């Protein structure tokens, strides 16, 4: 099996390395790079080493192929894995050769990636993926795998049963727990629920997840955004499913329990859920600028709620605030460390969540 990985950051590197360890022929794309001149091993033209430090502190090194342009490949791969952020997915899809029989695999956080891929490449088979591993890329390009998690895969379109099974087998053999799911939308929305937890609020406050869940008022904001997402799922007849390392059905049930009972439990769980890595939206605001995944997370809930007639004011307001704070240093500074100001901002009319131009089938 041959897999091309588009996106050589932390997620793409981890997925490429574990597939290669599992016996798959992997090539990654590095745009604008001369093969063998990335500082990894200049003597081995066309390949490079990926070093991964696993959660148990074991270091593994594996070699994969490298290409600066997918069109340079001698033959189409069996699968193209898109490991870019959601806001970069459209450009990544557009930069791929036609390859009508090659399956596309999308592993973006949030919702909307599969619809975008289906619209951009209407003839190609499509697989959805949900990654629950926590991973960071060090300055030395070493992949630090913080929390084991795993990956879920599900067919979206086309005859992809064979490729999905082979990917599940390879990732499992490579040390990344993998599982196949029958309903891709239920899988992706379940991962979205996990992504929403202590993400937008920690970004806006520049605070740790445990601190957010330690505040009763902020906990109610967290619970409200999850309830809205669950209401959208219910309207779509989607049931939360457990993902590798992520007991999402339990999370869904917990939001209906009394706050005094569930908040202390969730505070402990949420505090260690990412293996010490800061939530993605907090890292984004700390970097001060650029596109954000919030349009695919809280914004995805708000858009689908609008489409289905389900009210999602908290998700819409959080999406708008994160997007505004990314470009407004004064707003970012005003909200940092101030739950009162954040709560006041959320109490005003919901801010528009924005769009990402996603069209296509549900």
TAFENZI-V606330 format. One line per field, one symbol per residue. psi: psi as a letter, one per 30 degrees, with the letter a starting at -180 (. if undefined). A space follows every 10 residues. Layout:
psi = ???
This chain:
psi = kkkkjjjhae eeeeeeeeee eggkjkklkj kgkkkghgfe jffikgllkk kkjlfggkkk kkkllkkfkf ffkelklekk jjglleffee eeefgkleif fkkkjkglla lfeeeeeeee iffklkkkkj kgkkkljlfg gkkjjekeba kkkkkeklig eeeeeeeeee eefgfjkkkk kfjeeeeefe eeeeffkhde eeeefhllee eeffjeeeee eeeeeeeeee eeeeeghkkk lkljgjieee eeeffflkef efeeeeeeee egfggfkkle eeeeeefill llffffceee eeeeeeefgk kheeeeeeee eeeefffjee eeeefkgiee eeeeefflkk kkfllggkla l.
